């Protein structure tokens, strides 16, 4: 994670923080993660007319990213992903899971993207199976994500 932190600083002028294990519990209502890279700053974005500072940046690309975005080109592959969403949890329960309402992306070989939706549902996404999409494999993918969600959030009834 320190290498990723340096990469974000060197390539984007981006300020991030690596919280301690005890501080991490205040960020995520789970003991699943052993470390985190918290997004604390703005991005520096180079344009044809100079550099601007932005709090949010979207780089829209696909698996065929050309030389215009070399940093992304080295890091992207085209894979499918799935998202499962809980019923509405209510604000109190949602904040128990993700206290500061951050987007959480655990760093694993097959990563997940976890967030609370505006209506206080837990959205849990990721690459569950390396198989072509069809009704049977999609059901299996949902089951895999549900199992992994309850590993991260054991307080979730499953």
N, C-alpha and C positions, 0 to 999 in steps of 0.2 A: 504494500500500500504506500510505503514511503516513495517508491519509484513512481507510482501513479501520481502522487502528490507533487513530486518534482516535475513530472511531465506536464501536469496541468499548469503549474507555475511558469515553467519555461516556455511552453507553447502558447499559452493563453493568458498569462499574467493573472492567473486565477488563484484566489486565496482560499485554502482549505485547512481543516483542523483534523488531527488524529486524536480523538478522545481516549482517555484511559478506560479500562474495562468497567470500573465503577461509574464513571461518567456516562458510559454508553447505555446503562440501564435507564437513565433519565431520558434517553432519546428513543428507545424501543422497549415496549413492555414485554420483553422476552430475554432469556439468557442464551439464546441460540448463537448470536454473533459474538466473536472474540475481538473484533476490531471494527472500525468504521472510518470512513473519510467523509467528514461533514463539509458541506458546501457553504462557506461563509461569505463569499465575496462576489464581486462583479467580474465579468469577462472583459478582456481587451480584444476588440475585433478590428482587424486591419481591413480597410476598404480601399478602393481606388483613390479616394479623396482624403485619406488619413485614417487615424485610429480613433475609434469611439469606445466608450465604456458602456456596457449593458448589463442589467441584472439578470436577464434571461436571453438565451440564444437558442435558436432552432437551426440545426444543420440538416436539411432534408436531402437524403441521398438514398441509394439502393445498393444492391450487391455489385453493381457495375460502375461504382464511383470512379471518375476519371482523375487525371493528374491535378485538377483544380483543388482537390481536397486530399493531399497525400497523407496527412495524419490519420484521417478516417479510412482511407483506402487500405492501409496496413492493418486495420483493426476490425473490419467488417466482413462477415460472410452471410450469405442469404440462407436463413433458416426460418421456419414457421414457429409461431408461438401461440399460446392459449391464455385465456384469462378466465378465472372463476370469481364470482362476486357473492358475498353473503347477503342475507336479508339486512334491512336497516338495523344497526346496533344501538342507536341512540348516541348522543354526544358523549356522555360519561364513559360508556363502555369503549367507544372508539378511541378516546383519549387514553384509556388504559393500555391499548395496544400500541398506539403511536402518539405519545404525549404531545409532541410539537407539530403534529400533522405534516411531517416530512414525507417525501417519497423515499422509500427504502429499497436499495438494490444490494442484496447480499453478494459478496464476491465469491463465486464458486465457478466450477467448470461450466455448469449449466445454471445460469443465474436466474434470479427472480426479480420482479418489480412489484413492490407492495406499496399501496397507498390507501388512504381513506377517501372515499368519494364525497362530493358535496352533500349527499343525503346520508352520510355516516355509515356507509357499507364498507367492508374490507374488500378491496380489489387485489387479487393475488394472481400474478401472471408469470409465465415463463415457458421455457421449452421443456415439455414433459416427455415426449417420445420422438425418436428419430425415425419416423415412419410417415408415409404419405397420408394426407388427410382423407379419412372416410368415416362414416358414422361409427363403426366399431372402434377404430383407433382414437377418434375424438372422445368417446366415452372413457376409454382407458386413460387418455391424457388428462381429462377432468379428475379421474380418480387419483392419478399420480399427484396432481397439484393439490388436491384436498389432503392427501396424506402428508405432503411436504409442508402445507400450511399448518397442520396440527403439530408437526415437528417443531416449527418455529414458534408457534403460539399454542403450547400444550393446554392453556386454559380454555381454548376454543373447543366446544363439545364435539366437533367432528360431525 
